[in-house]
Amino acid sequence: MDIVKPWGKLEFDDNRQPCGWQKLADHCHDEAAVFAALLRLPGIRRRLAKLAGGDSLDEVTCARLAVLSFLHDF
């Protein structure tokens, strides 16, 4: 019996056939890193704070949000 490993993203060849995949943990790590980088941009950080009903996001909140973004596919 083959064990199916969890994957995060598939790669496709020119004929739209799957030819590779990225591990789920690697995909989630990439997503969290991108989200953390976006939170360092003042405009995005300010808009997210406003959406959450506040004036700003502190570093602890940003770190927690990055963890949640890591868990987005779980």
N, C-alpha and C positions, 0 to 999 in steps of 0.2 A: 504494500500500500504506500502510495506517495503521500508525503506530508506537505500540505500547502503552507507556504510561508507568507506571512502578511506583507503586503507591498503598499507603497505610498503613491508611486507614479509609474506608469508604463511608458516605454519608449517605442515608437513606431518607425518602421522603415518607409521607403518611398511608396510602397504598395499598401500602406496603412495596416501592416501586419505587426503584431507585437514582437519586438526583437530584444527587449531588455526591461529591467525594472529596478526601482530604487526601494531599498528597505524602508518599511514604515517608520522606524525610529529615525533614520536619516532624513526622510521627508519631513517629519515633525520638527526635527532639530533645525532644518533649513527654514521652515515656516516661522519658528520662534525667533531665529536670528534676524530675519527680515522684519518681523513685527517690532522687535526691540530697536532695530535701526530706524524704522519709521517713527517710533516714539521719541527719537532724538531730534526730529524735525519740529521746530516750534509751532508751525501752523497746524500740523496734524495733531500734535499733543494738545494744543489749545482747543481744537475742534472736538476731540474725543472727551476732554474734560467738560466742555459745554454740553455735549450729548449726555454725559453722566450727571449733569446738574450741578457742576462745580466750576470753579475758576481755574484750577490747575490740577495736574496729576503729580504727586510726589514720587520719589524714586522707588519706594516700597510698592506703591500701587502699580507702577510701570513694570517692576519685576514680577509681580503677581500676574499681571496681564500677559506677560511673555510666557509664563508657565502655562497659563490657560490656553494660549495659542499653540503651545507644544502639544497639548492634549486634545486638540481640535478633532482629530480623527478617531480618537478612542471612545 
